[in-house]
Amino acid sequence: MGKKISSEYLRRAALHYLNRYSASEDSLRRVLKRKIERRAREAEEEPYEYYELIEPVVAFCREHSFIDDLRFAQSKIRSGTVKGKSKSRIKLELSAKGVSGENIQTAFDDEEHDDQRAAISYAKRRRLGPWRTKPKEERRDKELASLVRAGFPYSLSQKIVDMTLEEAEDIIYAAVL
């Protein structure tokens, strides 16, 4: 016989999870649902009997500002830009996390996301374009394909692949200032 599933258990589990990870409302719902399913399986009970306990816990977390989809989206946009993620990739990831299209659009309106800066960060991290180690002719098509697969427009990908190191650094440093 496993431990009893209660709203207090779910609240503690939610707070513990949110203390460690940033999450959207939908992500938190999925985490709590998995916890219920695991506990119910251990207790040989039906998990659907406890699903009604999830919404009050999510509402509690929202009311106390432990979760906020808009703030979550803004944070993901900032970190995605630094990591070299394209706008389309970030939108896709936020949608997968259950953030509404309205919150995603509002977050992009509030945050500055520059696809060019993100593409340069991606190229630098992957040693593409100005940071390549092999001759340009050998790698150009593969580098273009890599940037396009990462969600950057083809025209921007061409520009990054053909950019000089000085041009790329100027763009990076202009963004810092």
Secondary structure, 3 states (H helix, E strand, C coil): CCCCCCHHHHHHHHHHHHHHCCCCHHHHHHHHHHHHHHHHHHCCCCHHHHHHHHHHHHHHHHHCCCCCHHHHHHHHHHHHHHHCCCHHHHHHHHHHCCCCHHHHHHHHHHCCCCHHHHHHHHHHHHCCHHHCCCCHHHHHHHHHHHHHHCCCCHHHHHHHHHCCHHHHHHHHHHHHC
